[in-house]
Amino acid sequence: MPAPSAPSAPPPVPPVPPMPLYGPHREDCPWCGSRRLRARSRRAVPGRSVLARCRDCRHVFRNPSLTSATEHPSGLAGAGLRHRLAARAILARCPEPESWLDVGTGDADFPRIARAYFPYTSFDGLDPTHRVLRARAVERVEEAFVGRLTDPHIAARLRARYDVVSLFQQLERVPDPRAELRAALHVLRPGGHLLVDVADPRRLFVLPPGTSHPAGLRAELAARGCTVLTGGRAPRVIARKEASAP
Ligand SMILES: [Zn+2]
């Protein structure tokens, strides 16, 4: 009888190259191109990403943009309550979605909370980091996609697939928010609902008029064949993609 061979060592895990924490600092608004920007955070810390606001279109964004999950919005105080309120807001308009994609989901904190309101919905998660794979392993999401919504292979695979697509503070974090919005509508089926949470984390729920959303967001959604269902002062935008949408 041959001697048992030594157990083979597991294949080496390829090293993951470190991701840069921040993208380049911007001098112009990623939404409208205006250069009239104002830092929203009181204390600008060198080497840190701060919230900036465009004086022309009111888009609020992280400058420089984040390229890793170091400051994922799920880590912000009040995220749980915000997630519950967002889930209820969708429940009132779309009570039984079959499929839902949470974009920039991180550890899938939102699907974990939303599941209580939507027990029959299949939640998928997309994130540039591998955290989403861990979220799938613990069954917070059913399918996990590593990448960005604007990646061509993601767009091709997920086209018109979802009843609901949610973006929590995602438009603030990406270098091209218009492209992100287009990509979100691309993976939404006609009649599906888009949830965009763009609230300023310093003002979680009390939003003075005109400061909650980029002025261009509603116009952009309308131009892309969507009906905006929420009022201008709501802390999030919910829009329905009409069947006639391009
Ligand atoms: Zn702007």
Residues whose N, C-alpha, C, O or C-beta is under 5 A from the ligand:
A	BS01	ZN	C29 W31 C32 G33 S34 C54 D56 C57 R58 H59
